[in-house]
Amino acid sequence: MNENNETDQLPDRLCVDPESPYYNEAVLARDVGIRFKGIEKNNVEEYCVSEGWIRITAGNAKDRYGNPLTIKVHGPVEPYFRDKK
C-alpha cells in the first residue's frame, strides 16, 4: 500500500483536457477507470461524482476549435484506479 493516502483519493471532478481547471496530470497518470451506471466507460472526457454526470465523446465529431464534441449524461459515477497500487 502507498504511504501517501492522498494519492489514492480520486478528485470529485476530473477532466482529461489540459485547458480545464479540473485537469490533474498526476491523477491521470495512474490510469483512472470510470464505471457509469455499473458499466465500464472508455470514452469519458470529464466526470463529476457529486453532481452525478460524465461527459463522453460523441463519435469522431469535432467542434469549430478541433476539440471532440461531448455529451453530458447523468447517472451514478464510480471512478477508480485501474493500476491498483
N, C-alpha and C positions, 0 to 999 in steps of 0.2 A: 504494500500500500504506500501511497505517497505521504511524505511527512507534511507537505503543504496542502491542507484540506481545501484551500481556496481554489486551487486549480481543478479540483473535482466538482466544483459547483458550476453549473451552466447558468448563463445570464437569463433573465426573464425575457429579454428580447435580443435577437441576434440577426445580423444581415451579412450576406456574402459580398455586397458592393462596398469597395474601399471608400467611396464617397459618402457613405452613410455614417451618421453618428453612432449607430449600433454595430458597426464593424469591429471585430476583435480578432486580430490575426493569431494571437496566442491560443485562443479557444478553437478557432477553425483549424489550426494545425493538428489538433488531436482527432480529427475526423468525427464530426458531430453527425449523428443519425437522428431522424425525425420519424416518429410514429404519429399519424394523424387519423383519428377515429379507429385506432388499432391497426392501421395499415402502414407499412414502411413506404416512405416517400423519398425519392431520389432527386426530384426537381424543385426543391424548396429554395427560394431566394431569401426569404425572411420569415421569422416566426415571432409570435408573442404569446407566452403561456398565460399570463394574467388576463389578457383580453380574449384569448381563445381563437386565434386565427393564424393562418400561414399565407404567404404569397408564393404561388407556383408559376412557373413559366408557361406561357400559352403557345406551345409548339415552337416553331422557329421564327415566329413573328418578331419584328423589331420596331421600336418607336422611332421618331424622327431623329433622335440622338444616337441611334445604334444600339441602345440597351434592349434587352429582351422584354417583351410585353409580359406583364404578370396579372394574375387573377387572385383576388383576396377571397379565401374560403374560410368559413367559420366552423369551429368544432373543437373537440378536445385535442390538445397538442402535448406530446410527450417527447422532449428532446433527451438524448443520451449520448455517451461517448462510445463509439464502436471499438476503440482500442483496448478498453477495459484494463487500464494500467493498475 
